[in-house]
Amino acid sequence: DVLAMSVEEAQDFLHDVQPAARVLDLLADIGLGYLTLGQSATTLSGGEAQRIKLVSELHRAPRGHSLYLLDEP
């Protein structure tokens, strides 16, 4: 079942499926490769949720110039 796969496992399985592969690559790049695709958002830590929001923003189509201000490392 795909939803039981970790992000890292799904990268191998979906490497030819764009844009899914790009999102999975971004999640792995920010250290979330251990999460499962079917994991409920309510089980994420605050830091994990913030990183997913950041990936969502970075994946969006560009809309001109953007500036990101991050108040925590």
Distance bins in CASP14 RR format, pairs under 12 A and 6 or more apart:
PFRMAT RR
TARGET T0000
AUTHOR 0000-0000-0000
RMODE 2
METHOD distances of the structure
MODEL  1
1 9 0 0 0 0 0 1 0 0 0 0 0
1 10 0 0 0 0 0 1 0 0 0 0 0
1 13 0 0 0 0 0 1 0 0 0 0 0
1 36 0 0 0 0 0 1 0 0 0 0 0
1 37 0 0 0 0 1 0 0 0 0 0 0
1 38 0 0 0 0 1 0 0 0 0 0 0
2 9 0 0 0 0 1 0 0 0 0 0 0
2 10 1 0 0 1 0 0 0 0 0 0 0
2 12 0 0 0 0 0 1 0 0 0 0 0
2 13 1 0 0 1 0 0 0 0 0 0 0
2 14 0 0 0 0 1 0 0 0 0 0 0
2 17 0 0 0 0 0 1 0 0 0 0 0
2 20 0 0 0 0 0 1 0 0 0 0 0
2 24 0 0 0 0 0 1 0 0 0 0 0
2 36 0 0 0 0 1 0 0 0 0 0 0
2 37 1 0 0 1 0 0 0 0 0 0 0
2 38 0 0 0 0 1 0 0 0 0 0 0
3 9 0 0 0 0 0 1 0 0 0 0 0
3 10 0 0 0 0 1 0 0 0 0 0 0
3 13 0 0 0 0 0 1 0 0 0 0 0
3 35 0 0 0 0 0 1 0 0 0 0 0
3 36 1 0 0 1 0 0 0 0 0 0 0
3 37 1 0 1 0 0 0 0 0 0 0 0
3 38 1 1 0 0 0 0 0 0 0 0 0
3 39 0 0 0 0 1 0 0 0 0 0 0
3 40 0 0 0 0 0 1 0 0 0 0 0
4 10 0 0 0 0 1 0 0 0 0 0 0
4 13 0 0 0 0 0 1 0 0 0 0 0
4 35 0 0 0 0 0 1 0 0 0 0 0
4 36 1 0 0 1 0 0 0 0 0 0 0
4 37 1 0 0 1 0 0 0 0 0 0 0
4 38 1 0 0 1 0 0 0 0 0 0 0
4 39 0 0 0 0 1 0 0 0 0 0 0
5 11 0 0 0 0 1 0 0 0 0 0 0
5 12 0 0 0 0 1 0 0 0 0 0 0
5 13 1 0 0 1 0 0 0 0 0 0 0
5 14 0 0 0 0 1 0 0 0 0 0 0
5 20 0 0 0 0 0 1 0 0 0 0 0
5 24 0 0 0 0 1 0 0 0 0 0 0
5 33 0 0 0 0 0 1 0 0 0 0 0
5 34 0 0 0 0 0 1 0 0 0 0 0
5 35 0 0 0 0 0 1 0 0 0 0 0
5 36 1 0 0 1 0 0 0 0 0 0 0
5 37 1 0 1 0 0 0 0 0 0 0 0
5 38 0 0 0 0 1 0 0 0 0 0 0
5 39 0 0 0 0 0 1 0 0 0 0 0
6 12 0 0 0 0 0 1 0 0 0 0 0
6 13 0 0 0 0 0 1 0 0 0 0 0
6 24 0 0 0 0 1 0 0 0 0 0 0
6 27 0 0 0 0 1 0 0 0 0 0 0
6 28 0 0 0 0 1 0 0 0 0 0 0
6 31 0 0 0 0 0 1 0 0 0 0 0
6 32 0 0 0 0 1 0 0 0 0 0 0
6 33 1 0 1 0 0 0 0 0 0 0 0
6 34 1 0 1 0 0 0 0 0 0 0 0
6 35 1 0 0 1 0 0 0 0 0 0 0
6 36 1 0 1 0 0 0 0 0 0 0 0
6 37 1 0 0 1 0 0 0 0 0 0 0
6 38 0 0 0 0 0 1 0 0 0 0 0
6 39 0 0 0 0 1 0 0 0 0 0 0
7 13 0 0 0 0 0 1 0 0 0 0 0
7 14 0 0 0 0 0 1 0 0 0 0 0
7 20 0 0 0 0 0 1 0 0 0 0 0
7 21 0 0 0 0 0 1 0 0 0 0 0
7 23 0 0 0 0 1 0 0 0 0 0 0
7 24 1 0 1 0 0 0 0 0 0 0 0
7 25 0 0 0 0 1 0 0 0 0 0 0
7 26 0 0 0 0 1 0 0 0 0 0 0
7 27 1 0 1 0 0 0 0 0 0 0 0
7 28 1 0 1 0 0 0 0 0 0 0 0
7 29 0 0 0 0 0 1 0 0 0 0 0
7 30 0 0 0 0 0 1 0 0 0 0 0
7 31 0 0 0 0 1 0 0 0 0 0 0
7 32 1 0 1 0 0 0 0 0 0 0 0
7 33 1 1 0 0 0 0 0 0 0 0 0
7 34 1 0 0 1 0 0 0 0 0 0 0
7 35 1 0 1 0 0 0 0 0 0 0 0
7 36 1 0 0 1 0 0 0 0 0 0 0
7 37 1 0 0 1 0 0 0 0 0 0 0
7 38 0 0 0 0 0 1 0 0 0 0 0
7 39 0 0 0 0 1 0 0 0 0 0 0
7 48 0 0 0 0 0 1 0 0 0 0 0
7 51 0 0 0 0 0 1 0 0 0 0 0
7 52 0 0 0 0 0 1 0 0 0 0 0
7 55 0 0 0 0 0 1 0 0 0 0 0
8 14 0 0 0 0 0 1 0 0 0 0 0
8 15 0 0 0 0 0 1 0 0 0 0 0
8 24 0 0 0 0 1 0 0 0 0 0 0
8 25 0 0 0 0 0 1 0 0 0 0 0
8 27 0 0 0 0 1 0 0 0 0 0 0
8 28 1 0 0 1 0 0 0 0 0 0 0
8 29 0 0 0 0 0 1 0 0 0 0 0
8 31 0 0 0 0 1 0 0 0 0 0 0
8 32 0 0 0 0 1 0 0 0 0 0 0
8 33 1 0 1 0 0 0 0 0 0 0 0
8 34 1 0 0 1 0 0 0 0 0 0 0
8 35 0 0 0 0 1 0 0 0 0 0 0
8 36 0 0 0 0 0 1 0 0 0 0 0
8 37 0 0 0 0 0 1 0 0 0 0 0
9 15 0 0 0 0 0 1 0 0 0 0 0
9 24 0 0 0 0 1 0 0 0 0 0 0
9 28 0 0 0 0 0 1 0 0 0 0 0
9 33 0 0 0 0 1 0 0 0 0 0 0
9 34 0 0 0 0 0 1 0 0 0 0 0
9 35 0 0 0 0 0 1 0 0 0 0 0
9 36 0 0 0 0 1 0 0 0 0 0 0
9 37 0 0 0 0 1 0 0 0 0 0 0
10 17 0 0 0 0 1 0 0 0 0 0 0
10 20 1 0 0 1 0 0 0 0 0 0 0
10 21 0 0 0 0 1 0 0 0 0 0 0
10 23 0 0 0 0 1 0 0 0 0 0 0
10 24 1 0 1 0 0 0 0 0 0 0 0
10 25 0 0 0 0 0 1 0 0 0 0 0
10 27 0 0 0 0 1 0 0 0 0 0 0
10 28 0 0 0 0 1 0 0 0 0 0 0
10 32 0 0 0 0 0 1 0 0 0 0 0
10 33 0 0 0 0 1 0 0 0 0 0 0
10 34 0 0 0 0 0 1 0 0 0 0 0
10 35 0 0 0 0 1 0 0 0 0 0 0
10 36 0 0 0 0 1 0 0 0 0 0 0
10 37 1 0 1 0 0 0 0 0 0 0 0
10 38 0 0 0 0 0 1 0 0 0 0 0
10 39 0 0 0 0 0 1 0 0 0 0 0
11 17 0 0 0 0 0 1 0 0 0 0 0
11 20 0 0 0 0 1 0 0 0 0 0 0
11 21 1 0 0 1 0 0 0 0 0 0 0
11 22 0 0 0 0 0 1 0 0 0 0 0
11 23 0 0 0 0 1 0 0 0 0 0 0
11 24 1 0 1 0 0 0 0 0 0 0 0
11 25 1 0 0 1 0 0 0 0 0 0 0
11 26 0 0 0 0 0 1 0 0 0 0 0
11 27 0 0 0 0 1 0 0 0 0 0 0
11 28 1 0 0 1 0 0 0 0 0 0 0
11 29 0 0 0 0 0 1 0 0 0 0 0
11 32 0 0 0 0 0 1 0 0 0 0 0
11 33 0 0 0 0 1 0 0 0 0 0 0
11 35 0 0 0 0 0 1 0 0 0 0 0
11 37 0 0 0 0 0 1 0 0 0 0 0
12 21 0 0 0 0 0 1 0 0 0 0 0
12 24 0 0 0 0 1 0 0 0 0 0 0
12 25 0 0 0 0 0 1 0 0 0 0 0
12 28 0 0 0 0 0 1 0 0 0 0 0
12 33 0 0 0 0 0 1 0 0 0 0 0
13 20 0 0 0 0 1 0 0 0 0 0 0
13 21 0 0 0 0 1 0 0 0 0 0 0
13 24 0 0 0 0 1 0 0 0 0 0 0
13 37 0 0 0 0 1 0 0 0 0 0 0
14 20 1 0 1 0 0 0 0 0 0 0 0
14 21 1 0 1 0 0 0 0 0 0 0 0
14 22 0 0 0 0 0 1 0 0 0 0 0
14 23 0 0 0 0 1 0 0 0 0 0 0
14 24 1 0 0 1 0 0 0 0 0 0 0
14 25 0 0 0 0 0 1 0 0 0 0 0
14 27 0 0 0 0 0 1 0 0 0 0 0
14 28 0 0 0 0 0 1 0 0 0 0 0
14 37 0 0 0 0 1 0 0 0 0 0 0
15 21 1 0 1 0 0 0 0 0 0 0 0
15 22 0 0 0 0 0 1 0 0 0 0 0
15 24 0 0 0 0 1 0 0 0 0 0 0
15 25 0 0 0 0 1 0 0 0 0 0 0
15 28 0 0 0 0 0 1 0 0 0 0 0
16 22 0 0 0 0 0 1 0 0 0 0 0
16 24 0 0 0 0 0 1 0 0 0 0 0
17 23 0 0 0 0 0 1 0 0 0 0 0
17 24 0 0 0 0 1 0 0 0 0 0 0
17 25 0 0 0 0 0 1 0 0 0 0 0
18 24 0 0 0 0 0 1 0 0 0 0 0
18 25 0 0 0 0 0 1 0 0 0 0 0
18 59 0 0 0 0 0 1 0 0 0 0 0
19 25 0 0 0 0 0 1 0 0 0 0 0
19 26 0 0 0 0 0 1 0 0 0 0 0
19 55 0 0 0 0 0 1 0 0 0 0 0
19 59 1 0 0 1 0 0 0 0 0 0 0
19 60 0 0 0 0 0 1 0 0 0 0 0
19 61 0 0 0 0 0 1 0 0 0 0 0
20 26 0 0 0 0 0 1 0 0 0 0 0
20 27 0 0 0 0 0 1 0 0 0 0 0
20 37 0 0 0 0 1 0 0 0 0 0 0
20 59 0 0 0 0 0 1 0 0 0 0 0
21 27 0 0 0 0 0 1 0 0 0 0 0
21 28 0 0 0 0 0 1 0 0 0 0 0
21 59 0 0 0 0 0 1 0 0 0 0 0
22 28 0 0 0 0 0 1 0 0 0 0 0
22 29 0 0 0 0 0 1 0 0 0 0 0
22 55 0 0 0 0 1 0 0 0 0 0 0
22 58 0 0 0 0 1 0 0 0 0 0 0
22 59 1 0 0 1 0 0 0 0 0 0 0
22 60 0 0 0 0 0 1 0 0 0 0 0
23 29 0 0 0 0 0 1 0 0 0 0 0
23 30 0 0 0 0 0 1 0 0 0 0 0
23 32 0 0 0 0 0 1 0 0 0 0 0
23 33 0 0 0 0 0 1 0 0 0 0 0
23 37 0 0 0 0 0 1 0 0 0 0 0
23 52 0 0 0 0 1 0 0 0 0 0 0
23 55 1 0 0 1 0 0 0 0 0 0 0
23 56 0 0 0 0 1 0 0 0 0 0 0
23 58 0 0 0 0 1 0 0 0 0 0 0
23 59 1 0 1 0 0 0 0 0 0 0 0
23 60 0 0 0 0 0 1 0 0 0 0 0
24 30 0 0 0 0 0 1 0 0 0 0 0
24 31 0 0 0 0 0 1 0 0 0 0 0
24 32 0 0 0 0 1 0 0 0 0 0 0
24 33 0 0 0 0 1 0 0 0 0 0 0
24 35 0 0 0 0 0 1 0 0 0 0 0
24 37 0 0 0 0 1 0 0 0 0 0 0
24 55 0 0 0 0 1 0 0 0 0 0 0
24 59 0 0 0 0 0 1 0 0 0 0 0
25 31 0 0 0 0 0 1 0 0 0 0 0
25 32 0 0 0 0 0 1 0 0 0 0 0
25 33 0 0 0 0 0 1 0 0 0 0 0
25 55 0 0 0 0 1 0 0 0 0 0 0
25 58 0 0 0 0 0 1 0 0 0 0 0
25 59 0 0 0 0 0 1 0 0 0 0 0
26 32 0 0 0 0 1 0 0 0 0 0 0
26 33 0 0 0 0 0 1 0 0 0 0 0
26 51 0 0 0 0 1 0 0 0 0 0 0
26 52 0 0 0 0 1 0 0 0 0 0 0
26 53 0 0 0 0 0 1 0 0 0 0 0
26 54 0 0 0 0 1 0 0 0 0 0 0
26 55 1 0 1 0 0 0 0 0 0 0 0
26 56 0 0 0 0 1 0 0 0 0 0 0
26 57 0 0 0 0 0 1 0 0 0 0 0
26 58 1 0 0 1 0 0 0 0 0 0 0
26 59 1 0 0 1 0 0 0 0 0 0 0
26 60 0 0 0 0 0 1 0 0 0 0 0
27 33 1 0 1 0 0 0 0 0 0 0 0
27 34 0 0 0 0 1 0 0 0 0 0 0
27 35 1 0 0 1 0 0 0 0 0 0 0
27 36 0 0 0 0 0 1 0 0 0 0 0
27 37 0 0 0 0 1 0 0 0 0 0 0
27 39 0 0 0 0 0 1 0 0 0 0 0
27 44 0 0 0 0 0 1 0 0 0 0 0
27 48 0 0 0 0 1 0 0 0 0 0 0
27 51 0 0 0 0 1 0 0 0 0 0 0
27 52 1 0 0 1 0 0 0 0 0 0 0
27 53 0 0 0 0 0 1 0 0 0 0 0
27 54 0 0 0 0 0 1 0 0 0 0 0
27 55 1 0 1 0 0 0 0 0 0 0 0
27 56 0 0 0 0 0 1 0 0 0 0 0
27 58 0 0 0 0 0 1 0 0 0 0 0
27 59 0 0 0 0 1 0 0 0 0 0 0
28 34 0 0 0 0 1 0 0 0 0 0 0
28 35 0 0 0 0 1 0 0 0 0 0 0
28 51 0 0 0 0 0 1 0 0 0 0 0
28 55 0 0 0 0 0 1 0 0 0 0 0
29 51 0 0 0 0 1 0 0 0 0 0 0
29 54 0 0 0 0 0 1 0 0 0 0 0
29 55 0 0 0 0 1 0 0 0 0 0 0
29 58 0 0 0 0 1 0 0 0 0 0 0
29 59 0 0 0 0 0 1 0 0 0 0 0
30 47 0 0 0 0 0 1 0 0 0 0 0
30 48 0 0 0 0 1 0 0 0 0 0 0
30 50 0 0 0 0 1 0 0 0 0 0 0
30 51 1 0 1 0 0 0 0 0 0 0 0
30 52 0 0 0 0 1 0 0 0 0 0 0
30 53 0 0 0 0 0 1 0 0 0 0 0
30 54 1 0 0 1 0 0 0 0 0 0 0
30 55 1 0 0 1 0 0 0 0 0 0 0
30 56 0 0 0 0 0 1 0 0 0 0 0
30 57 0 0 0 0 0 1 0 0 0 0 0
30 58 0 0 0 0 1 0 0 0 0 0 0
30 59 0 0 0 0 0 1 0 0 0 0 0
31 47 0 0 0 0 0 1 0 0 0 0 0
31 48 0 0 0 0 1 0 0 0 0 0 0
31 51 1 0 0 1 0 0 0 0 0 0 0
31 52 0 0 0 0 0 1 0 0 0 0 0
31 54 0 0 0 0 0 1 0 0 0 0 0
31 55 0 0 0 0 0 1 0 0 0 0 0
32 39 0 0 0 0 0 1 0 0 0 0 0
32 44 0 0 0 0 1 0 0 0 0 0 0
32 45 0 0 0 0 0 1 0 0 0 0 0
32 47 0 0 0 0 1 0 0 0 0 0 0
32 48 1 0 0 1 0 0 0 0 0 0 0
32 49 0 0 0 0 0 1 0 0 0 0 0
32 50 0 0 0 0 0 1 0 0 0 0 0
32 51 1 0 0 1 0 0 0 0 0 0 0
32 52 1 0 0 1 0 0 0 0 0 0 0
32 53 0 0 0 0 0 1 0 0 0 0 0
32 54 0 0 0 0 0 1 0 0 0 0 0
32 55 0 0 0 0 1 0 0 0 0 0 0
33 39 0 0 0 0 0 1 0 0 0 0 0
33 48 0 0 0 0 0 1 0 0 0 0 0
33 51 0 0 0 0 0 1 0 0 0 0 0
33 52 0 0 0 0 0 1 0 0 0 0 0
33 55 0 0 0 0 0 1 0 0 0 0 0
34 44 0 0 0 0 0 1 0 0 0 0 0
34 45 0 0 0 0 0 1 0 0 0 0 0
34 48 0 0 0 0 1 0 0 0 0 0 0
35 41 0 0 0 0 0 1 0 0 0 0 0
35 43 0 0 0 0 1 0 0 0 0 0 0
35 44 1 0 0 1 0 0 0 0 0 0 0
35 45 0 0 0 0 0 1 0 0 0 0 0
35 47 0 0 0 0 0 1 0 0 0 0 0
35 48 1 0 0 1 0 0 0 0 0 0 0
35 49 0 0 0 0 0 1 0 0 0 0 0
35 51 0 0 0 0 1 0 0 0 0 0 0
35 52 0 0 0 0 1 0 0 0 0 0 0
35 55 0 0 0 0 0 1 0 0 0 0 0
36 43 0 0 0 0 1 0 0 0 0 0 0
36 44 0 0 0 0 0 1 0 0 0 0 0
38 44 0 0 0 0 0 1 0 0 0 0 0
39 45 0 0 0 0 0 1 0 0 0 0 0
39 48 0 0 0 0 1 0 0 0 0 0 0
39 49 0 0 0 0 0 1 0 0 0 0 0
39 52 0 0 0 0 0 1 0 0 0 0 0
40 48 0 0 0 0 0 1 0 0 0 0 0
40 49 0 0 0 0 0 1 0 0 0 0 0
41 48 0 0 0 0 1 0 0 0 0 0 0
41 49 1 0 0 1 0 0 0 0 0 0 0
41 52 0 0 0 0 1 0 0 0 0 0 0
41 53 0 0 0 0 0 1 0 0 0 0 0
41 56 0 0 0 0 0 1 0 0 0 0 0
42 48 0 0 0 0 0 1 0 0 0 0 0
42 49 0 0 0 0 1 0 0 0 0 0 0
43 49 0 0 0 0 0 1 0 0 0 0 0
44 50 0 0 0 0 1 0 0 0 0 0 0
44 51 0 0 0 0 1 0 0 0 0 0 0
44 52 1 0 0 1 0 0 0 0 0 0 0
44 53 0 0 0 0 0 1 0 0 0 0 0
45 51 0 0 0 0 1 0 0 0 0 0 0
45 52 0 0 0 0 0 1 0 0 0 0 0
46 52 0 0 0 0 1 0 0 0 0 0 0
46 53 0 0 0 0 1 0 0 0 0 0 0
46 72 0 0 0 0 0 1 0 0 0 0 0
47 53 0 0 0 0 1 0 0 0 0 0 0
47 54 0 0 0 0 1 0 0 0 0 0 0
47 72 0 0 0 0 1 0 0 0 0 0 0
47 73 0 0 0 0 0 1 0 0 0 0 0
48 54 0 0 0 0 0 1 0 0 0 0 0
48 55 0 0 0 0 0 1 0 0 0 0 0
49 55 0 0 0 0 0 1 0 0 0 0 0
49 56 0 0 0 0 0 1 0 0 0 0 0
50 56 0 0 0 0 0 1 0 0 0 0 0
50 57 0 0 0 0 0 1 0 0 0 0 0
50 70 0 0 0 0 1 0 0 0 0 0 0
50 71 0 0 0 0 0 1 0 0 0 0 0
50 72 0 0 0 0 1 0 0 0 0 0 0
50 73 0 0 0 0 0 1 0 0 0 0 0
51 57 0 0 0 0 0 1 0 0 0 0 0
51 58 0 0 0 0 0 1 0 0 0 0 0
51 70 0 0 0 0 0 1 0 0 0 0 0
51 72 0 0 0 0 0 1 0 0 0 0 0
51 73 0 0 0 0 0 1 0 0 0 0 0
52 58 0 0 0 0 0 1 0 0 0 0 0
52 59 0 0 0 0 0 1 0 0 0 0 0
53 59 0 0 0 0 0 1 0 0 0 0 0
53 60 0 0 0 0 0 1 0 0 0 0 0
53 68 0 0 0 0 0 1 0 0 0 0 0
53 70 0 0 0 0 0 1 0 0 0 0 0
54 60 0 0 0 0 0 1 0 0 0 0 0
54 68 0 0 0 0 1 0 0 0 0 0 0
54 70 0 0 0 0 1 0 0 0 0 0 0
54 72 0 0 0 0 0 1 0 0 0 0 0
57 63 0 0 0 0 0 1 0 0 0 0 0
57 66 0 0 0 0 1 0 0 0 0 0 0
57 67 0 0 0 0 0 1 0 0 0 0 0
57 68 1 0 0 1 0 0 0 0 0 0 0
57 70 0 0 0 0 0 1 0 0 0 0 0
58 66 0 0 0 0 1 0 0 0 0 0 0
58 68 0 0 0 0 1 0 0 0 0 0 0
60 66 0 0 0 0 1 0 0 0 0 0 0
END
